[in-house]
């Protein structure tokens, strides 16, 4: 997975931060959906790699119960984790025991569950 994520970094559009992030969502039937971060001049209309991968899967017809795991690589020289906006979306589409694999560009990986990174999720039950 490290090589796929590293190769995907070149597709990031990061003229402001120069901070490429790539992601690969894997479904329960082992389909892969990729995403990269995309920035814009206003900085608010862009998207993160994790959300891009999730949106790609949904666009292809994948349903939330079909999500198995997500792999994320940052290029900061250290292992990074998804931002809180991405964690919110991850907590809505993945089971709380699903794995989140977080990489640096050298291949070091840390593995978390959704529940570990999102211990107090905001969900549909909170809207009532």
N, C-alpha and C positions, 0 to 999 in steps of 0.2 A: 504494500500500500504506500510506503514511503516514496517510492519512485514515481508512482502515479500522481501523488499530491505535489511532489516537487516539480514535476513537469507541468502541472496545471498552474503553478505560480505565475508562469509567463503570460497567462491569460487574464490575470488580475488587471484592473484599470485603477491605478493608484497614483495619479500625478501629484497629489497633495502630500500624502503621508509617506509614500514609497514603502508601504508596509503590506506586501502581498499576503493574502490568506487564501487557502484552498480547502475544500471540503468534499467528502464523498459520503453520501448516505447509502446504506445498504439495506435492502428490504429482506424480509423473511425468506423470500425465494431467490435471494442472492443477486437481484438486479442492482446495478450501481447508478447513482445519479450524482452528478458533479456540480460544484458551484465555486465561484470565486467572488472576492469582494470587488465592488464597483463604486468608485467615488465620483463626486461631482463638485462643481465650484461652490455650490451653496452648502455643501457637506451634509445636508439633511435628506436629500433625495436618493442617496446611494443605498447600497445594501451590503450586508455581510455575506461571506461565503457560505456559512451554515444555512442562512435563510434562503439563499439562492439555490442550494441543493434541495432543500425541502420544497421550495416552490416548483422546481423542475420535476420532482417526483409527483407532486400533486397535479401538475399540468399534464403529466403522462397517465393520470388515472389511478395512481397509487393512493390507497386509503390509509388513514392514520393507524389502523390496527395492523397494517402490513410493514411498518417501519421496524427494523431490527437494531441498527447501530449507526453511529456517525463518526467519521474520522476527520480531524481538523489539523491543519498545519499552519503555523505562523512562522514568519521569517525574522524574528527578533533575536535569534541566538539562544533563546530559551524556550521551554515548553510553555505555551499559552493555553488558556481556556476560553470558551465562548463568552461573549459579552452578555450582559443581563437581558437585553432584548432577544438575543438568540436563545438564551436559556428559557425564556418564557415560551417561545415557539416550540422548542424541543420538548418542554414539559407537557405541552398540549398534544403533540403527535407521537411521542415515544412512551412506552411503558416505563414506569419508574425504575425498573430493574435493567433497562436497556443500557448498553455501554456507550460511553463517549471516549474515543481514543484521541488524545491530544499529543501532537508531535512538534518537535523543532525540526529544522532543516537537516540536521545531522542524522535524524532517525530516532533520537531518544523519544520514548513514548511514556505517557502517564495515562492510566485508564481509570475512569470514574463511572459511576452509575448516574442516571438522571437524578435519582433521589439524593445522591451526595452533592451534586452541583445545584440542585433546585430543591432544598429541603422543605420550603414553604411555598409551594406553587400557587399561583392565582389561576383558578379554572372556572368552568361553567357553573359549579356549585356556588361560587362566590357572587354570581350575577343575580341570584334570587333574593 
